[in-house]
Amino acid sequence: MRDQKMYCYTCGTDELHRRLTANEKAWLKNRTVRKTVEEFFVCKAPGCRNLRTGFQKRPFDGPLRLPDDL
């Protein structure tokens, strides 16, 4: 998997993002009740872990971050 530089609205800058792992996808499906979460990326900035899609910087009403223990 290749990291991509994308805008992170919680960091306020362009940051590296990566695709979700299988465990992270399962967590997000349960959290959002979506059928598919293949389009999501997670910010790799230290302490951020904010979620976004490839096209939407803000796919949720507020920030949604992956828990650190996933």
N, C-alpha and C positions, 0 to 999 in steps of 0.2 A: 504494500500500500504506500502510496505517495502522499506526503503532507502537502497541504495547499495553503498559501497565504490568503487569508480572507479577513474582512473587517469584523471585529468583535465589538459589539456595542457596549458590553460591560467593561471591557478594557479601554475602549475609545480609540483603538489603533488597529492597524493590520497585524494579525498574528497568525502563526502556523496553526492549522486545524487538521485533524485526522478523522478518518471514518471510525464508526463505533465497532467495538468487539461484539461477539455474540452475547455475552453476559450483559453488556450495556444496552444492546438492542432489546433484549428481553425486559430489562428494567424499564426502558422508555415505553415499550408497548403497554406494559401494565400500568404505568403512570399516566399515560395519555389516552389509552383505549383506542389507539390507531391500529389499523390492520397492517400497515407497513411503515417502517422507520428507516428504510435503506437510504433515504436522501439526507440524513442528518450527519453533522460533523460536530466534533467537540474541540474547543479551544485548548491549545497546549500550553498557554501562558501559565507560569507558576501560580497556583491558587485559584485559577479561573474556572475551567471545566464547563463553560457556558455552551449551550447547544444552539445550533442554527442549521438551516438547510443550505444547499448550494445557491439558492436564489433569494431566500428571505433571511435578512439579518435578525428579524424579530418574529419568529413563527408562533410565539406564545405571548399572552398579555403582559407577563412580567418575565424576568430572566428565569430560565430553567437550567439548573446545573446538575451534572452527574455527581452522585455521592463519591467521596474519596475512596470508599472501601470496595468499589467495583473493579 
